[in-house]
Amino acid sequence: MRSIWNEEVETLSADALARLEAERLQQQLAYNYETSPFFRSKFEEGRVRPKDIRHREDLLRLPFMEKSEINESQNDGSLIGINQCAPIEKIIRIQATGGTTGRPMRIGMTRRDVVDFCEMGARALWAMGCRPSDIVFECMNYNLYVGGLSDHLTFEALGATTIPFGIGNSRNLLEMMTQIDSDVAIWSTPSYAVRLAELAAEMNIDPRAVRLKKGFFSGEAGMQVAGYRDRIEEIWGLVAGDLYGTGELGMHSGECEHRRGLHYGASGYILTELINPETAQPILFENGAIGEFVYTSIQREASPLMRMRSHDLMQVFTEPCACGRTSFRFRVIGRSDDMFIVKGVNVFPLGVQETLARHRPELTGEYQIILNRSPPIDYPPRILVEVARDVPADKHAELVAAVSEAIQRDHNFKPDIKLVEQGTIATEKKTHRLVRAYQEETS
């Protein structure tokens, strides 16, 4: 069986890929200009025409997009918003982003957009080890969120036997898994795999007795934290793979068996730039570089994006991978809008998670940071941390002190650690690691 889903594209030389993407870029920009007053205004703002943008480097002449621009237009009553480029009779589906930074953003998809979405997803899932012989329980939310229906269709496009289980029936899920005398796989958030194991214990089911052998995880950061991944693999006896995706683009990236970062899965569909998140100046794509991803669709009909800031901070790797794929690889550092500043120190939740993972097995690795007052944050942020059930209560104070000391050493701020019972934080839905409680009170 082939080792790469689309070997023709995924092993292209840099020069061949650049030619393909330059051709598609020119076609996409001409399409954007012709079909969207919003995109025409972006060209006018940059004082350029589509013919002036011939290569990736020329994109620097165009201004950025922000999700807020699309959200505001949707709030004014538009179904899709200012970046709609296809007529409604060609749009066959409306879905939405997961709403990481507020209200979900609606996106449209034509038939070709759906095919392209599935192609990018299949590349990532194949790299992660998904095969047509797999039986996959799809445990994402089947609502507007693309992780449900659209990702389900991606598994089908790859050829896997897909069970649309969704969320909300975890007991039935475990019962069904135990009834099936075959190896199975799961598609879910990583925290759901943790929650499912908690429930299995309540039901007197040994997770390792369930023939769950593969886990394809997305929707949350953290799988690149070794301790967190190790915990999931140890509990279930499975091989866990990490996938990064963007609902508004359909861009999927997955790690191969060498686990040296996520292989960029959107070659030929999306151009990605790297910028300094503070100055917005370009950063050279070279091995080890760190910056914010900026996306430009180069084959999208319904809702293309043009220099859309992701606010996701990444580190890129350009050295060849032994798997044969020629795409660059990356790891997620965190979201710039999840970063918070404590007395002048920049803090990312993913970094805190790495520290907590080193305190297993006394801690489960599940956590939540609560910011109770608006900036400046001159107070110790509250961090809820799950403590393992078998840690006696008389050891809790000692553990709190050790965790506080570790976070202060690693991240240069003093936290307010509160231990909570195992099974308190992880839920069936996406787990929010940072909660700005002061914003909720205001709203």
C-alpha positions in Angstrom: 0.0 0.0 0.0 1.2 3.5 -0.8 3.0 5.4 2.0 1.9 8.9 0.9 -1.7 9.8 -0.1 -0.9 12.1 -3.1 2.7 11.3 -3.9 2.7 13.4 -7.1 2.0 16.7 -5.1 3.4 15.8 -1.7 6.9 15.0 -3.1 7.1 17.9 -5.6 10.4 19.8 -5.7 10.5 23.3 -4.4 10.7 24.7 -7.9 7.9 22.6 -9.3 5.6 23.5 -6.4 6.5 27.2 -6.8 5.4 27.1 -10.5 2.1 25.4 -9.7 1.3 27.8 -6.8 2.3 30.9 -8.8 -0.2 29.9 -11.6 -3.0 29.2 -9.2 -2.2 32.4 -7.2 -2.7 34.6 -10.4 -5.9 32.8 -11.3 -7.3 33.2 -7.7 -6.4 36.9 -7.4 -8.0 37.7 -10.7 -11.1 35.8 -9.6 -11.2 37.6 -6.2 -10.9 41.0 -7.9 -13.7 40.3 -10.4 -16.2 38.8 -8.0 -15.8 40.8 -4.7 -16.0 44.5 -4.0 -14.2 43.8 -0.7 -11.2 42.2 -2.4 -11.1 45.0 -5.0 -10.8 47.5 -2.1 -7.9 45.5 -0.7 -6.1 45.9 -4.1 -6.9 49.6 -4.2 -5.6 50.0 -0.7 -2.3 48.3 -1.8 -2.3 50.3 -5.0 -1.9 47.2 -7.1 -3.9 45.1 -9.6 -4.1 41.3 -9.8 -1.5 41.2 -12.6 1.0 42.8 -10.3 1.0 39.9 -7.9 2.7 37.0 -9.7 4.6 35.2 -7.0 4.4 34.5 -3.3 6.8 37.4 -2.5 4.5 39.9 -4.3 1.8 39.3 -1.7 3.6 41.7 0.6 2.1 44.5 -1.5 -1.4 43.7 -0.3 -2.9 44.5 3.1 -3.8 41.9 5.7 -7.3 40.5 6.3 -8.6 39.9 9.8 -11.4 37.6 10.9 -13.1 40.5 12.5 -13.8 42.0 9.1 -15.8 39.0 8.1 -17.5 38.6 11.4 -18.6 42.2 11.3 -20.1 41.8 7.9 -21.9 38.7 9.0 -23.3 40.5 12.1 -24.8 43.0 9.7 -27.0 40.2 8.2 -24.8 38.7 5.4 -25.0 34.9 5.2 -21.3 34.5 4.5 -19.9 38.0 4.5 -17.7 40.3 2.5 -15.5 37.6 1.1 -18.2 35.7 -0.7 -17.1 35.2 -4.3 -19.4 32.5 -5.6 -23.1 33.0 -6.2 -25.5 31.3 -3.8 -26.6 28.7 -6.4 -23.1 27.3 -6.5 -22.7 27.1 -2.7 -23.8 23.8 -1.4 -22.8 24.0 2.3 -22.5 26.6 5.1 -20.3 25.6 8.0 -18.4 27.6 10.6 -15.1 27.9 12.4 -14.9 26.6 16.0 -15.2 30.1 17.4 -11.8 30.2 19.1 -11.8 33.9 19.5 -15.5 34.7 19.8 -18.5 34.1 17.6 -18.1 31.4 15.0 -17.4 32.7 11.5 -19.6 31.2 8.8 -17.9 29.9 5.6 -19.4 28.8 2.3 -18.3 25.8 0.2 -18.9 24.9 -3.4 -18.7 21.3 -4.7 -15.1 21.9 -5.7 -14.3 23.5 -2.3 -15.6 20.3 -0.6 -13.4 18.1 -2.8 -10.4 20.2 -2.0 -11.2 20.2 1.7 -11.3 16.4 1.7 -8.0 16.2 -0.3 -6.1 18.3 2.2 -7.6 16.3 5.0 -6.8 13.0 3.4 -3.1 14.0 3.0 -2.9 14.8 6.8 -4.8 11.7 8.0 -2.8 9.4 5.7 0.4 10.8 7.1 -1.0 10.1 10.6 -1.5 6.4 9.7 -5.2 6.4 8.8 -6.0 3.7 6.2 -9.1 2.4 4.3 -9.1 -0.6 6.6 -9.7 1.5 9.7 -13.0 1.8 11.5 -13.2 5.3 12.8 -15.6 6.6 15.5 -16.1 10.3 14.5 -16.6 12.0 17.8 -16.6 15.7 16.9 -19.6 17.9 17.1 -22.0 17.5 14.2 -23.3 21.0 14.0 -22.0 24.1 12.1 -18.4 23.1 13.2 -16.4 21.6 10.3 -14.9 19.0 12.6 -18.1 17.1 12.4 -19.7 16.7 8.9 -16.8 18.0 6.7 -14.2 16.0 8.5 -16.5 12.9 8.4 -16.5 13.3 4.6 -12.8 13.5 4.6 -12.5 10.1 6.3 -14.9 8.7 3.7 -12.9 10.2 0.9 -9.8 8.4 2.2 -11.8 5.2 2.3 -12.1 4.6 6.1 -15.2 3.1 7.6 -16.6 6.0 9.4 -19.1 5.9 12.3 -20.8 9.3 12.9 -21.1 9.1 16.6 -20.7 12.8 17.5 -20.7 13.9 21.2 -23.1 13.6 24.1 -23.5 9.8 24.3 -20.2 8.7 25.8 -21.6 5.8 27.7 -23.2 4.4 24.5 -19.9 5.0 22.7 -18.0 2.9 25.2 -20.6 0.2 25.1 -20.5 0.0 21.3 -16.7 0.0 21.2 -16.6 -3.0 23.7 -19.2 -4.8 21.6 -17.1 -4.6 18.4 -14.6 -7.5 18.0 -12.3 -5.4 15.8 -9.6 -2.8 16.3 -11.1 0.7 16.1 -9.9 4.3 15.9 -11.3 7.6 17.2 -11.4 11.2 15.8 -11.8 13.7 18.7 -10.2 16.4 20.7 -7.4 15.0 23.0 -9.2 16.1 26.1 -12.2 14.0 25.1 -10.0 10.9 25.0 -9.1 11.8 28.6 -12.7 12.3 29.6 -13.7 9.0 27.9 -11.1 7.2 30.0 -12.5 8.8 33.2 -16.0 7.6 32.2 -14.7 4.1 31.4 -13.3 3.9 35.0 -16.7 4.9 36.3 -18.3 2.1 34.2 -15.7 -0.5 35.4 -14.3 -0.8 31.9 -10.6 -1.2 31.4 -9.6 1.2 28.6 -7.1 -1.3 27.4 -9.8 -3.9 27.0 -11.4 -1.7 24.4 -9.7 -2.3 21.1 -9.0 1.3 20.4 -5.7 1.2 18.6 -5.5 4.6 16.7 -6.3 8.1 17.9 -6.6 11.0 15.4 -6.8 14.2 17.5 -7.4 17.8 16.7 -9.3 20.9 17.9 -7.0 21.6 20.8 -3.3 22.4 21.3 -1.3 20.1 23.5 -0.6 16.9 21.5 3.0 18.1 20.9 3.5 18.1 24.7 5.1 14.7 25.2 3.6 14.0 28.6 0.1 14.7 27.5 0.3 12.5 24.4 2.1 9.8 26.5 -0.8 9.8 29.0 -3.4 9.2 26.3 -1.3 6.4 24.7 -0.7 4.7 28.0 -4.3 4.8 29.1 -5.7 3.3 25.9 -2.8 1.4 24.5 -3.2 3.3 21.2 -1.0 5.3 18.8 -2.0 9.0 19.0 -1.6 11.3 16.0 -1.8 15.1 15.9 -3.7 17.2 13.3 -3.8 21.0 12.9 -6.7 22.3 10.9 -8.3 25.6 10.0 -12.0 25.5 9.4 -12.2 28.7 7.3 -9.6 27.3 4.8 -9.9 23.5 5.1 -6.1 23.4 5.6 -5.1 20.2 7.4 -1.7 19.2 8.5 -0.7 16.0 10.2 2.4 14.4 11.6 4.0 11.3 10.0 5.5 8.3 11.8 8.7 10.2 12.5 6.9 12.8 14.7 9.2 15.7 13.7 6.4 18.2 13.4 3.2 18.5 11.4 3.6 18.2 7.6 1.9 21.2 5.9 -0.9 19.6 4.0 -2.2 22.5 1.8 0.5 22.6 -0.9 -1.2 23.8 -4.1 -4.2 25.1 -2.2 -3.0 27.7 0.3 0.0 29.9 0.4 1.4 30.5 3.9 3.6 33.4 5.0 5.5 33.9 8.2 5.4 37.3 10.0 6.5 38.9 13.2 3.2 39.1 15.2 4.1 42.4 16.8 5.5 44.3 13.8 3.7 42.3 11.0 7.0 42.3 9.1 7.9 39.2 7.0 10.1 36.4 8.5 12.2 34.2 6.2 10.9 30.6 5.9 14.0 28.9 7.2 14.6 26.0 9.6 13.7 26.8 13.2 12.1 30.2 12.4 9.2 31.3 14.6 6.3 33.6 13.6 2.6 34.0 12.9 1.1 32.2 9.9 -0.7 34.3 7.3 -2.9 32.4 4.8 -3.9 33.1 1.2 -6.3 30.8 -0.7 -5.1 29.9 -4.2 -8.0 27.5 -5.2 -11.1 28.6 -3.4 -14.5 29.5 -4.9 -17.0 30.4 -2.2 -15.1 32.1 0.6 -11.5 32.7 -0.4 -9.1 34.4 2.0 -6.3 36.8 1.0 -3.5 37.4 3.5 -5.6 36.4 6.5 -3.8 36.7 9.8 -4.2 33.5 11.8 -2.7 34.8 15.1 -1.3 31.2 15.5 2.4 31.2 16.4 4.4 28.5 14.8 7.9 27.2 14.5 8.8 25.9 11.0 11.2 23.1 10.0 12.5 22.9 6.4 15.0 20.1 6.7 14.0 17.0 4.7 11.9 14.3 6.4 12.7 10.6 6.1 9.1 9.9 5.0 9.7 11.5 1.6 7.3 14.4 1.8 8.8 17.6 0.7 6.4 20.0 2.5 7.7 22.1 5.4 6.8 21.0 8.9 5.8 23.0 11.9 4.8 22.9 15.5 2.2 25.0 17.3 3.6 27.4 19.9 0.3 29.0 20.8 -2.2 31.7 19.8 -1.1 35.3 20.1 -4.6 36.1 21.4 -4.3 33.4 24.0 -1.0 34.9 25.3 -1.4 37.0 28.5 1.1 39.2 30.2 1.9 38.9 33.9 4.0 41.8 35.1 5.7 42.2 31.8 6.2 38.5 31.1 4.5 36.9 28.1 2.8 33.6 29.0 1.4 31.0 26.6 -1.0 28.3 28.0 0.8 25.6 26.0 4.0 26.4 27.8 2.2 26.1 31.2 0.8 22.7 30.0 4.4 21.5 29.3 5.4 22.3 32.9 2.3 20.5 34.3 3.0 17.5 32.2 6.3 16.9 34.0 4.3 16.4 37.2 2.6 13.2 36.1 1.4 10.9 37.5 0.4 13.1 40.5 -1.3 15.5 38.1 -3.4 14.3 35.2 -2.2 17.1 32.9 -5.7 18.7 32.6 -5.7 22.4 33.5 -7.5 25.7 33.1 -6.2 29.3 33.5 -8.7 31.8 34.9 -8.0 35.5 34.6 -10.5 37.2 36.9 -9.5 40.8 36.4 -8.7 42.8 33.3 -5.1 43.8 32.5 -2.7 44.7 33.8 -2.4 41.3 35.4 -0.5 42.3 38.5 -2.0 39.4 40.5 -1.2 35.7 40.6 -3.4 34.1 37.8 -5.6 31.3 39.1 -4.7 27.9 37.6 -7.1 25.0 38.1 -5.1 21.7 38.0 -6.5 18.2 38.1 -4.9 16.0 40.8 -4.9 12.2 40.4 -7.3 10.4 42.6 -4.7 8.3 44.3 -2.8 11.3 45.7 -3.7 11.5 49.4 -5.1 14.8 50.6 -2.2 15.3 53.0 0.1 15.5 50.0 -1.9 18.2 48.2 -0.2 21.2 49.9 3.3 19.8 49.1 2.2 19.3 45.4 0.8 22.8 45.1 4.1 24.2 46.3 6.1 22.1 43.9 3.9 23.0 40.9 3.9 26.7 41.9 7.7 26.6 42.1 8.0 24.9 38.7 5.8 27.4 36.9 7.6 30.3 38.6 10.9 28.9 37.5 9.8 28.0 33.9 7.6 31.1 33.1 8.7 33.8 35.5 5.4 34.5 37.2 3.8 33.4 40.4 0.6 31.4 40.0 -2.4 30.8 42.3 -2.6 27.0 42.0 -5.9 25.3 43.0 -6.1 21.5 42.8 -9.4 20.1 41.5 -10.7 16.5 41.4 -9.7 14.2 38.5 -12.4 14.4 35.8 -13.4 18.0 36.6 -11.9 19.8 33.6 -11.9 17.6 30.5 -15.4 17.4 28.9 -17.0 16.0 25.7 -16.6 19.4 24.1 -13.5 21.5 23.3 -11.7 22.4 26.5 -10.8 26.1 26.8 -7.5 26.3 28.5 -7.6 30.1 29.0 -10.8 31.7 30.5 -10.9 35.5 30.6 -13.6 35.7 33.3 -13.5 39.5 33.3 -14.8 39.5 29.7 -17.7 37.2 30.5 -18.7 39.4 33.4 -18.7 42.5 31.2 -20.7 40.8 28.5 
